[in-house]
Amino acid sequence: MKEDKKSNAGRKPYDKLLMFKIIILQRYYNLSDEQTEFQIKDRLSFMNFLGLQIGDNVPDRNTIWLFKEELKEKDLSKKTI
């Protein structure tokens, strides 16, 4: 049974497709979580690929790490060659 939320405080979760695209960029460019966060904020090409605009909120390195951990827990992060 789902527990009712007591408050609407806090940040809304990021879209799963956005987070997946971030993982694609990270693996393609071999970036750390910290580098990924920086490059998303710095490169217009990354922002364009992710569907973001200047000034949009960007997932931080901890959010990226947590998303990857969630994928591992669900056994969805296996690398294929």
DSSP file (Angstrom, degrees, kcal/mol; ACC not computed):
  #  RESIDUE AA STRUCTURE BP1 BP2  ACC     N-H-->O    O-->H-N    N-H-->O    O-->H-N    TCO  KAPPA ALPHA  PHI   PSI    X-CA   Y-CA   Z-CA
    1    1 A M              0   0    0      0, 0.0     2,-0.3     0, 0.0     0, 0.0   0.000 360.0 360.0 360.0 134.3    0.0    0.0    0.0
    2    2 A K        -     0   0    0      1,-0.1     2,-0.3     0, 0.0     0, 0.0  -0.557 360.0-126.5 -78.6 132.7    1.3    3.4   -1.0
    3    3 A E        -     0   0    0     -2,-0.3     2,-0.1     1,-0.1    -1,-0.1  -0.605  26.4-114.8 -79.6 134.6    2.0    5.8    1.8
    4    4 A D        -     0   0    0     -2,-0.3     2,-0.3     1,-0.1    -1,-0.1  -0.427  29.2-115.0 -68.4 140.2    0.3    9.2    1.5
    5    5 A K        -     0   0    0      1,-0.1     3,-0.1    -2,-0.1    -1,-0.1  -0.568  18.6-160.6 -74.5 137.6    2.6   12.2    1.1
    6    6 A K  S    S+     0   0    0     -2,-0.3     2,-0.3     1,-0.2    -1,-0.1   0.664  74.2  19.3 -89.9 -19.3    2.4   14.6    4.0
    7    7 A S        -     0   0    0      2,-0.1    -1,-0.2     1,-0.0     0, 0.0  -0.991  56.1-142.9-150.4 151.9    4.0   17.5    2.1
    8    8 A N        +     0   0    0     -2,-0.3    -1,-0.0    -3,-0.1    -3,-0.0   0.215  64.0 127.2 -97.0  12.6    4.6   18.6   -1.5
    9    9 A A        +     0   0    0      2,-0.0    -2,-0.1     3,-0.0     2,-0.1  -0.241  42.5  49.2 -68.0 158.3    7.9   20.1   -0.4
   10   10 A G  S    S-     0   0    0      2,-0.0     2,-0.2     0, 0.0     0, 0.0  -0.180  93.9 -51.7  99.6 166.7   11.1   19.1   -2.3
   11   11 A R        -     0   0    0      1,-0.1     3,-0.1    -2,-0.1    -2,-0.0  -0.515  54.8-114.5 -78.7 142.4   12.1   18.9   -5.8
   12   12 A K        -     0   0    0     -2,-0.2    -1,-0.1     1,-0.1    -2,-0.0  -0.474  42.1 -98.0 -70.8 146.9   10.0   17.0   -8.4
   13   13 A P        -     0   0    0      0, 0.0     2,-0.1     0, 0.0    -1,-0.1  -0.321  39.5-108.8 -67.2 150.8   11.8   14.0   -9.8
   14   14 A Y        -     0   0    0      1,-0.1     2,-0.1    -3,-0.1    44,-0.0  -0.458  42.4 -89.4 -76.0 152.4   13.5   14.3  -13.2
   15   15 A D     >  -     0   0    0      1,-0.1     4,-2.1    -2,-0.1     5,-0.2  -0.362  29.8-133.0 -61.0 136.2   12.0   12.6  -16.2
   16   16 A K  H  > S+     0   0    0      1,-0.2     4,-2.4     2,-0.2     5,-0.2   0.857 106.1  54.1 -63.2 -36.4   13.3    9.0  -16.6
   17   17 A L  H  > S+     0   0    0      2,-0.2     4,-2.4     1,-0.2    -1,-0.2   0.912 107.7  50.5 -65.5 -41.5   13.9    9.6  -20.4
   18   18 A L  H  > S+     0   0    0      1,-0.2     4,-1.9     2,-0.2    -2,-0.2   0.937 111.7  47.9 -58.7 -46.8   16.0   12.6  -19.6
   19   19 A M  H  X S+     0   0    0     -4,-2.1     4,-1.8     1,-0.2    -2,-0.2   0.889 110.5  51.5 -64.1 -39.0   18.0   10.6  -17.1
   20   20 A F  H  X S+     0   0    0     -4,-2.4     4,-2.0     1,-0.2    -1,-0.2   0.909 108.6  51.2 -63.7 -42.1   18.5    7.8  -19.5
   21   21 A K  H  X S+     0   0    0     -4,-2.4     4,-2.4     1,-0.2    -1,-0.2   0.865 106.6  55.1 -62.7 -35.8   19.8   10.2  -22.2
   22   22 A I  H  X S+     0   0    0     -4,-1.9     4,-2.6     1,-0.2    -1,-0.2   0.907 106.3  50.8 -63.2 -40.8   22.2   11.6  -19.6
   23   23 A I  H  X S+     0   0    0     -4,-1.8     4,-2.5     2,-0.2     5,-0.2   0.887 108.0  53.5 -64.1 -38.4   23.6    8.0  -19.1
   24   24 A I  H  X S+     0   0    0     -4,-2.0     4,-2.6     2,-0.2    -2,-0.2   0.946 111.4  44.8 -60.4 -48.4   24.0    7.7  -22.9
   25   25 A L  H  X S+     0   0    0     -4,-2.4     4,-2.5     1,-0.2    -2,-0.2   0.917 112.1  53.3 -60.9 -42.9   26.0   10.9  -23.0
   26   26 A Q  H  <>S+     0   0    0     -4,-2.6     5,-2.2     1,-0.2     4,-0.5   0.914 113.8  40.6 -60.6 -44.7   28.0    9.9  -20.0
   27   27 A R  H  <5S+     0   0    0     -4,-2.5     3,-0.4     3,-0.2    -1,-0.2   0.887 114.1  52.5 -72.7 -38.6   29.0    6.5  -21.5
   28   28 A Y  H  <5S+     0   0    0     -4,-2.6    -2,-0.2    -5,-0.2    -1,-0.2   0.900 120.7  32.6 -64.0 -41.0   29.6    7.8  -25.0
   29   29 A Y  T  <5S-     0   0    0     -4,-2.5    -1,-0.2    -5,-0.2    -2,-0.2   0.366 106.1-125.0 -98.4   4.0   32.0   10.5  -23.8
   30   30 A N  T   5 +     0   0    0     -4,-0.5     2,-0.3    -3,-0.4    -3,-0.2   0.944  51.9 165.0  52.4  57.5   33.4    8.5  -20.9
   31   31 A L      < -     0   0    0     -5,-2.2    -1,-0.2    -6,-0.1     2,-0.1  -0.764  37.2-125.2-107.3 148.4   32.5   11.2  -18.3
   32   32 A S     >  -     0   0    0     -2,-0.3     4,-2.5     1,-0.1     5,-0.2  -0.328  38.3-101.4 -75.3 170.9   32.3   11.0  -14.5
   33   33 A D  H  > S+     0   0    0      2,-0.2     4,-2.2     1,-0.2     5,-0.1   0.917 125.4  48.1 -61.0 -42.7   29.1   12.1  -12.8
   34   34 A E  H  > S+     0   0    0      1,-0.2     4,-2.1     2,-0.2    -1,-0.2   0.911 112.7  47.7 -65.0 -43.4   30.7   15.5  -11.9
   35   35 A Q  H  > S+     0   0    0      2,-0.2     4,-2.9     1,-0.2     5,-0.2   0.880 109.6  54.5 -64.8 -37.7   32.0   16.0  -15.5
   36   36 A T  H  X S+     0   0    0     -4,-2.5     4,-2.3     2,-0.2     5,-0.2   0.937 107.4  49.0 -62.1 -47.6   28.6   15.0  -16.9
   37   37 A E  H  X S+     0   0    0     -4,-2.2     4,-1.7     1,-0.2    -1,-0.2   0.934 114.2  46.5 -56.9 -47.4   26.8   17.7  -14.8
   38   38 A F  H  X S+     0   0    0     -4,-2.1     4,-1.7     1,-0.2    -2,-0.2   0.929 112.0  49.6 -61.7 -47.0   29.4   20.3  -15.9
   39   39 A Q  H  X S+     0   0    0     -4,-2.9     4,-3.0     1,-0.2     7,-0.3   0.853 107.0  54.9 -65.3 -35.3   29.2   19.4  -19.6
   40   40 A I  H  < S+     0   0    0     -4,-2.3    -1,-0.2     1,-0.2     7,-0.2   0.920 113.3  42.5 -62.3 -41.6   25.4   19.5  -19.6
   41   41 A K  H  < S+     0   0    0     -4,-1.7    -2,-0.2    -5,-0.2    -1,-0.2   0.775 121.9  41.4 -72.8 -26.1   25.5   23.0  -18.3
   42   42 A D  H  < S+     0   0    0     -4,-1.7     2,-0.6    -5,-0.1    -2,-0.2   0.805 102.6  66.7 -94.2 -34.3   28.4   24.0  -20.6
   43   43 A R     X  -     0   0    0     -4,-3.0     4,-2.0    -5,-0.2     5,-0.1  -0.803  55.1-161.1-103.0 123.8   27.6   22.4  -24.0
   44   44 A L  H  > S+     0   0    0     -2,-0.6     4,-2.9     1,-0.2     5,-0.2   0.839  95.3  60.1 -64.5 -32.5   24.7   23.5  -26.1
   45   45 A S  H  > S+     0   0    0      2,-0.2     4,-2.2     1,-0.2    -1,-0.2   0.892 106.1  46.8 -64.7 -38.0   24.9   20.3  -28.0
   46   46 A F  H  > S+     0   0    0     -7,-0.3     4,-2.2     2,-0.2    -2,-0.2   0.932 113.3  48.7 -66.3 -45.2   24.3   18.3  -24.8
   47   47 A M  H  X>S+     0   0    0     -4,-2.0     5,-3.1    -7,-0.2     4,-0.7   0.904 111.5  49.9 -61.8 -41.1   21.4   20.6  -23.8
   48   48 A N  H ><5S+     0   0    0     -4,-2.9     3,-0.9     3,-0.2    -1,-0.2   0.930 110.2  49.7 -62.8 -46.2   19.9   20.2  -27.2
   49   49 A F  H 3<5S+     0   0    0     -4,-2.2    -1,-0.2     1,-0.3    -2,-0.2   0.868 114.4  45.8 -59.6 -37.5   20.1   16.4  -27.1
   50   50 A L  H 3<5S-     0   0    0     -4,-2.2    -1,-0.3    -5,-0.1    -2,-0.2   0.527 113.5-117.5 -85.2  -6.3   18.5   16.4  -23.7
   51   51 A G  T <<5 +     0   0    0     -3,-0.9     2,-0.2    -4,-0.7    -3,-0.2   0.791  67.9 139.1  75.0  27.5   15.8   18.8  -24.7
   52   52 A L      < -     0   0    0     -5,-3.1     2,-0.3    -6,-0.2    -1,-0.3  -0.679  39.9-149.2-103.6 158.2   16.9   21.4  -22.2
   53   53 A Q    >   -     0   0    0     -2,-0.2     3,-2.5    -3,-0.1     2,-0.1  -0.839  39.5 -78.2-119.9 161.5   17.2   25.2  -22.6
   54   54 A I  T 3  S+     0   0    0     -2,-0.3     3,-0.1     1,-0.3   -13,-0.0  -0.366 121.1  26.6 -57.9 130.6   19.5   27.6  -20.9
   55   55 A G  T 3  S+     0   0    0      1,-0.4    -1,-0.3   -14,-0.1     3,-0.1   0.221  89.9 129.3  97.9 -14.0   18.3   28.2  -17.4
   56   56 A D  S <  S-     0   0    0     -3,-2.5    -1,-0.4     1,-0.1     2,-0.2  -0.381  70.1 -96.6 -69.0 152.2   16.6   24.9  -17.0
   57   57 A N        -     0   0    0     -3,-0.1    -1,-0.1    -2,-0.1    -4,-0.1  -0.499  39.7-155.5 -68.0 137.5   17.4   22.8  -14.0
   58   58 A V        -     0   0    0     -2,-0.2   -21,-0.0    -3,-0.1   -17,-0.0  -0.951  24.0-106.4-117.0 134.2   20.0   20.2  -14.6
   59   59 A P        -     0   0    0      0, 0.0     2,-0.1     0, 0.0     0, 0.0  -0.355  39.1-131.1 -58.1 134.8   20.4   17.0  -12.6
   60   60 A D     >  -     0   0    0      1,-0.1     4,-2.2    -2,-0.0     3,-0.2  -0.264  28.3 -93.6 -82.1 175.3   23.4   17.2  -10.3
   61   61 A R  H  > S+     0   0    0      1,-0.2     4,-2.3     2,-0.2     5,-0.1   0.836 125.1  53.1 -61.3 -33.9   26.1   14.6   -9.9
   62   62 A N  H  > S+     0   0    0      2,-0.2     4,-2.7     1,-0.2    -1,-0.2   0.894 108.1  50.1 -68.8 -38.4   24.3   13.0   -7.0
   63   63 A T  H  > S+     0   0    0     -3,-0.2     4,-2.1     2,-0.2    -2,-0.2   0.900 111.4  49.0 -64.6 -41.0   21.0   12.7   -8.9
   64   64 A I  H  X S+     0   0    0     -4,-2.2     4,-2.1     2,-0.2    -2,-0.2   0.927 112.2  48.6 -63.2 -45.1   22.9   11.0  -11.8
   65   65 A W  H  X S+     0   0    0     -4,-2.3     4,-2.3     1,-0.2    -2,-0.2   0.917 110.7  50.4 -61.9 -44.2   24.6    8.6   -9.4
   66   66 A L  H  X S+     0   0    0     -4,-2.7     4,-2.3     1,-0.2    -1,-0.2   0.879 108.6  52.4 -63.1 -38.0   21.3    7.7   -7.7
   67   67 A F  H  X S+     0   0    0     -4,-2.1     4,-2.0     2,-0.2    -1,-0.2   0.917 109.9  48.3 -64.2 -42.1   19.7    7.0  -11.1
   68   68 A K  H  X S+     0   0    0     -4,-2.1     4,-2.1     1,-0.2    -2,-0.2   0.891 110.8  51.4 -65.4 -37.9   22.5    4.7  -12.0
   69   69 A E  H  X S+     0   0    0     -4,-2.3     4,-2.5     2,-0.2    -1,-0.2   0.889 107.5  53.0 -64.0 -39.3   22.2    2.9   -8.7
   70   70 A E  H  X S+     0   0    0     -4,-2.3     4,-1.5     1,-0.2    -1,-0.2   0.896 108.4  50.2 -62.3 -40.6   18.5    2.5   -9.2
   71   71 A L  H  <>S+     0   0    0     -4,-2.0     5,-3.3     2,-0.2     6,-0.4   0.901 110.2  50.5 -63.9 -40.9   19.2    0.9  -12.6
   72   72 A K  H ><5S+     0   0    0     -4,-2.1     3,-1.7     3,-0.2    -2,-0.2   0.917 107.4  53.1 -63.2 -43.6   21.7   -1.5  -10.9
   73   73 A E  H 3<5S+     0   0    0     -4,-2.5    -1,-0.2     1,-0.3    -2,-0.2   0.843 112.0  45.5 -61.1 -33.3   19.2   -2.5   -8.2
   74   74 A K  T 3<5S-     0   0    0     -4,-1.5    -1,-0.3    -5,-0.2    -2,-0.2   0.322 115.7-118.3 -91.5   7.8   16.7   -3.3  -11.0
   75   75 A D  T < 5S+     0   0    0     -3,-1.7    -3,-0.2    -5,-0.1     3,-0.2   0.878  79.9 122.2  57.7  42.6   19.4   -5.2  -12.9
   76   76 A L      < +     0   0    0     -5,-3.3    -4,-0.2    -6,-0.1    -5,-0.1   0.224  49.8  76.4-114.2  11.4   19.1   -2.8  -15.9
   77   77 A S        +     0   0    0     -6,-0.4    -5,-0.1    -5,-0.1    -1,-0.1   0.236  55.6 137.9-111.7  15.1   22.6   -1.5  -16.1
   78   78 A K        -     0   0    0     -3,-0.2     2,-0.4     1,-0.1    -6,-0.0  -0.383  49.7-132.0 -64.6 133.9   24.5   -4.4  -17.7
   79   79 A K        -     0   0    0     -2,-0.1     2,-0.4     2,-0.0    -1,-0.1  -0.709  19.4-159.5 -85.7 135.1   27.0   -3.3  -20.3
   80   80 A T              0   0    0     -2,-0.4     0, 0.0     1,-0.1     0, 0.0  -0.913 360.0 360.0-113.6 145.1   26.8   -5.2  -23.6
   81   81 A I              0   0    0     -2,-0.4    -1,-0.1     0, 0.0    -2,-0.0   0.405 360.0 360.0-103.7 360.0   29.7   -5.2  -26.0
